[in-house]
Amino acid sequence: MKGEVMELLPGANFLVTLENGQKILAHLSGRMRINRILLIVGDKIRVEVSPYDLSKGRIVYRY
């Protein structure tokens, strides 16, 4: 799913608004951490949402 970073939170967490309007809590994927990809408010991103908890996800790509 595509989304946008709305707020930076402690512990490398982010408040993300998805394209359908839902707000979720997301963290960076391991590959993004290893490659030191930084995010700021307003960045467009791709998120994998957990099938077990639809309010949490993983950021896997920055556009």
C-alpha positions in Angstrom: 0.0 0.0 0.0 1.1 3.6 -0.6 1.1 6.2 2.1 2.7 9.4 3.4 4.7 10.0 6.6 2.7 12.3 8.9 4.8 12.3 12.1 8.2 11.0 13.3 8.0 9.1 16.6 10.7 7.8 19.0 12.4 4.5 18.3 12.4 4.8 14.5 8.6 4.6 14.3 6.4 6.7 12.1 2.7 7.7 12.0 1.7 7.0 8.4 -1.5 7.9 6.6 -2.4 5.3 3.9 -4.0 6.3 0.6 -7.4 5.0 1.9 -7.2 7.5 4.8 -6.4 5.0 7.5 -3.6 5.9 10.0 -1.2 3.3 11.1 2.1 3.0 13.1 5.0 1.8 11.0 8.7 1.1 11.4 11.6 0.9 8.9 12.4 -2.4 7.2 15.8 -3.9 7.9 17.1 -3.1 4.3 16.2 0.5 4.8 18.1 0.6 8.1 21.1 -1.1 6.7 21.3 1.4 3.7 20.6 4.3 6.1 17.6 5.6 4.2 16.1 8.5 6.2 12.5 9.7 6.2 11.0 13.1 6.9 7.5 14.3 7.2 5.7 14.3 3.8 7.7 11.5 2.2 5.7 9.2 0.0 6.3 5.6 0.9 5.2 2.0 0.3 4.1 0.0 3.4 3.5 -3.6 4.1 0.6 -3.9 6.6 0.5 -6.8 9.0 -2.3 -9.2 8.4 -2.5 -9.9 12.1 -2.8 -6.3 13.3 -4.1 -3.8 10.6 -2.9 -0.9 12.7 0.8 -1.7 12.3 3.1 -2.0 9.3 6.6 -2.0 7.8 8.0 0.7 5.5 9.7 -1.0 2.6 10.3 1.8 0.0 10.6 5.6 -0.3 9.5 7.2 -3.5 
